[in-house]
Each structure stands twice: as C-alpha cells, then as structure tokens.
Amino acid sequence: MAQLQNQELEYMIDNEYYDMNDFTADNQSPTSFPADSMDSDFEDDFEQSKPKTDTSAEEAKNGKDIQGIPWERLNFTREKYRETRLKQYKNYENLPHSREDLEKECKKVDKGHTFYDFQFNTRIVKPTVVHFQLRNLLWATSKHDVYLMQNYSVMHWSSLLKRGKEVLNVALPVVPTLKYPGSFSRSLSRVQVSTMAVKDNLMVAGGFHGELICKYINKPGVSFATKIATEENAITNSVDISYSPSGSMRVMTANNDALIRVFDADYFKCIDNISFPWSVNDTSVSPDGKLLAVLGDSTECLLTDAQSGKEVNKLKGHLDYSFASAWHPNGQIIATGNQDTTCRLWDIRNPSKSLTVLKGQMGAIRAIRFSSDGQYMAMAEPADFVHLFDLQTGYESGQEIDVFGEIGGISFSPDGEALFVGISDRTYGSVLEFNRRHHNRYLEVLF
C-alpha cells in the first residue's frame, strides 16, 4: 500500500478529493482542493448549537438534508454539485487499467430499491481517517451501540441515548493493566489508529507505526499494547477477530512488512507469523475458522489455511491492489474490494472465476460487510457512496446511499436491523443510521 508519512494526525485522502470546503455561501462554483485539506470554509452553527445539527427521519421526510447541508443557502443545487463531483473525482490507482473492459464484466444493478431507511444522523461524534486507503474505523456491536475513531479517541455512540463517550484516549500513554507470562506488552503513546475491529466485547486497534492495542470494552483499562512491527514502513493495515476451529479467540494483524501475525486472545501471545511476497492490506477469517483471505499489493487475492498459512487457492480477476474483504455467513462466498473500483464475489468451492463483479460510482471499494442473515451486502467507496445489494436477487437489486464526504467505515448491527455509516469531514463529519425496512410495518416499532 502507499506509504504516507503522517507527522500530525491529519486526514489522509485520495489525491483529487474535495471536502465540504466546496460548500461556500459566496458566488462560487465547486472547486478542487489540495489532497491534505479537510477543513471547511463553509461554517454553520455546529459549534454554537450542536443538537440542532442532528437530523431525524421525520426532519428528512420534511425536506431537511440528512447531513444538514443547507442547500437552500448555496448558489448551486445538490444535483448540480453531485454532477460536478462525478465528473471531477479522480480515483487513486496503483496500477493503470482499462475502464472500458472492466465495465463489460460488471453486473447491471437496479439501484432503485430501499432496503434500509434513513433513521438518524448525528454530528456529535465525527469519525476521522488517518490513511486514505484504510477505512475500517467504525463498528456496531448492537442496534444502538457504535464504536469509532475520532482523532486520538475511540468513541462510543449510543443511538438510543443520543450520547457519545470516550472509551480510550491513545494520545495519552496507553499502559496495559494486565500482565501475562511471556507477554511483550508495553506502554504506547500518541498512537495514530489506522484500523480497528470490535467483536464479543474485544476491541482491537492497529496503529500507523505498527502498534497493536487490545481492550475489552466491558472492562476497565487496556489488556495488551505493543509495537508488533518496528520497520519504518510497518503500518498495521487491518485487524481481524475470529475463532479457531477449536473455539479459541484469535487476533490477526496484516502489516505493510508483508506479515500476518496471529495472537491468542487469552494471553495475547504471538503464536504465528505468516509471510507473503507483498504488503498485506487486509485479512479476514472464514466463519468456520479454517480459511484465511489475504489481500495486498497484488492483483491476486489468496486463500490460505488459517492454521498453517499454506496457500489453498488464488483468486484472479482484479486489476489493482485490494484493501477489503468479507465472508458471507455461510462460509462459501468471499467478497473482495479493489482499487479498480469493483467488488468481486467468489465461491470458494469453485474459485477459478468470480461469480459476480459489482462496480462503484467513483472510486475504490474500501469496505465490505454482509448482514448477519446473509441477505444483504454493503460496500463503501472512499467517498460519497455506499451500495447495498439483495443477495436473494443475485445482486441484481440494489440501494445506493448518496452522501457527501469521506467514508470512514460501515457496519451492520449484529442482528442486521441497522446499518451505520461514518462520514469524515471537519464540519459535516457524522454517523448516519439506517434501519432495515420490513414489509410488516409493526416490526419497526419494536424495541
């Protein structure tokens, strides 16, 4: 993956991305801005009146923009701004490829469906992005509980209480409170969190300089912290929490030093190192704990034995580097997201060719999630678009969530009833909540 030196915690974004400083009340047209600019020239009353900036489903039905963008005060419409963004956005690529040939492979999707309805948007919490290629920075643990990175803080957002709370501050010294025999845990400070995951009360965060932090969210203090990689180009690109076939919890890290490291979650000992010929950008374990998807600075994605690391299959079809993967709950389908702007679906029983190719609107596919019942898949681009697909229709029916801003992460709630989207922007940064639509309307009022 691209290595960008980040001296201070700033938003790292795609080279031709524009943020909300495009929104000006003066007589100006949308313009492009430097890649490292995430400030907003257009200031609203956010700091003076935070509660007024939230948007409810009722307000959205009455015409309010779900992000609170005051289009009526601007000299261009939302439709005109969207048209300009689509024309001028430039996707980051490591490898050049033909867009025309790729288009021919992609499935035609009817995007006019609504599977999840807008429920609420809050700007009390604001996800932030450290590295422009890494977007797993938001995780839902229930229909009402979301964890996200905001600057140097891991924040908890309660959609039920409409309240945000700091869970961990990684700017201050992170001192492990538990000592395990043989553990190489140590204190850390000013960690720039590049990726995170939360599962079964365990929160794992990876850092820009090879750090790893493990904390049980239902317990005080930090259980484990260390630098797992010391090379200059050692960013922790992804972390995954899974269970082995025997039932023990594992933590896996993927780093730019071309290693996947496996830790047990009881004593946080490193029990295995698996090396690859290229930087590993993403890794995910199959639901049965037997297979490992390995994606990185290669057009090929690998399936390996999760225990031995031995290669089982190669998935060939992508045209650039991959940064996202997700397993269908049935364990037979794996989805991979790539900088060639596509998501490919593979059947591991016949992996010689992808089952389906799905394409985004503007940029790379940097986050993928399946609902727990396997009916829906969500994929997110670096900015502006989240796409939902109904698997029961063979991915032919879709919903397109159209917003403005860098997408810091997406997450279904464990019961599949809610979908959360994190938007990174100085003024319009927020967490959007969507609730699953049911044909039986009475279900929507159940707690």
SULPESUL-V792457 format. One record per backbone hydrogen bond with DSSP energy under -0.5 kcal/mol. CO is the residue of the C=O (numbers start at 1). NH is the residue of the N-H. Records with the same first field share a line. If there is no record, write none. Layout:
CO = NH, NH
This chain:
2 = 4
5 = 7
8 = 10
11 = 13
14 = 17
19 = 22
20 = 23
22 = 24
24 = 75
26 = 28
34 = 37
36 = 38
38 = 426
41 = 43
45 = 49
49 = 52
50 = 53, 54
51 = 54
55 = 121
56 = 60
57 = 61
58 = 62
59 = 64
60 = 63
65 = 68
69 = 71
70 = 73
71 = 74
77 = 81
78 = 82
79 = 83
80 = 84
81 = 85
82 = 86
83 = 87
84 = 88
85 = 89
89 = 91
90 = 16
97 = 99
98 = 102
99 = 103
100 = 104
101 = 105
102 = 105, 106
103 = 106
107 = 109
109 = 111
110 = 398
111 = 400
115 = 437
117 = 435
119 = 57
120 = 433
121 = 55
122 = 431
129 = 12
131 = 134
133 = 135
135 = 137
136 = 196
137 = 149
139 = 147
144 = 159, 160
145 = 141, 142
146 = 157
147 = 139
148 = 155
149 = 128
150 = 153
152 = 170, 171
153 = 150, 155
154 = 167, 168
155 = 148
156 = 158, 165
157 = 146, 159
158 = 162, 163
163 = 158
165 = 156
168 = 154, 170
170 = 191
171 = 190
173 = 175
174 = 176, 188
175 = 222
178 = 180
180 = 183
188 = 174
191 = 193
192 = 208
195 = 206
197 = 204
199 = 202
201 = 203, 217
202 = 199
203 = 215
204 = 197
205 = 213
206 = 194, 195
207 = 210, 236
210 = 228, 229
211 = 207
212 = 226
213 = 205
214 = 223, 224
215 = 203, 217
216 = 219
222 = 177, 178
224 = 214
225 = 186
226 = 212, 228
231 = 234
232 = 234
235 = 237, 256
238 = 254
240 = 242, 252
242 = 250
244 = 247
248 = 244
249 = 265
250 = 242
251 = 263
252 = 240
253 = 261
254 = 237, 238
255 = 258, 280
258 = 276
259 = 255
260 = 274
261 = 253
262 = 271, 272
263 = 251
264 = 268
269 = 264, 271
272 = 262
273 = 275
274 = 260
279 = 281, 297
282 = 295
284 = 293
286 = 289
290 = 306
291 = 286
292 = 304
293 = 284
294 = 302
295 = 281, 282
296 = 298, 322
298 = 322
299 = 318
301 = 315
302 = 294
303 = 312, 313
304 = 292
305 = 309
310 = 305
313 = 303
314 = 316
315 = 301
321 = 339
324 = 337
326 = 335
328 = 331
332 = 348
333 = 328
334 = 346
335 = 326
336 = 344
337 = 323, 324
338 = 341, 365
341 = 360
342 = 338
343 = 358
344 = 336
345 = 355, 356
346 = 334, 348
347 = 350
350 = 353
356 = 345
357 = 107
358 = 343
364 = 366, 382
366 = 135
367 = 380
369 = 378
371 = 374
375 = 391, 392
376 = 371
377 = 389
378 = 369
379 = 387
380 = 366, 367
382 = 407
383 = 385
384 = 403
385 = 381
386 = 401
387 = 379
388 = 399
389 = 377, 391
390 = 393, 395, 397
391 = 394
393 = 396
396 = 110
397 = 390
398 = 113
399 = 388, 401
400 = 402
401 = 386, 403
405 = 384
406 = 408, 424
408 = 137
409 = 422
411 = 420
413 = 416
417 = 436
418 = 413
419 = 434
420 = 411
421 = 432
422 = 408, 409
423 = 425, 430
424 = 406
425 = 429
430 = 423
431 = 122
432 = 421
433 = 119, 120
434 = 419
435 = 117
439 = 441
440 = 443
441 = 444
442 = 445
443 = 446
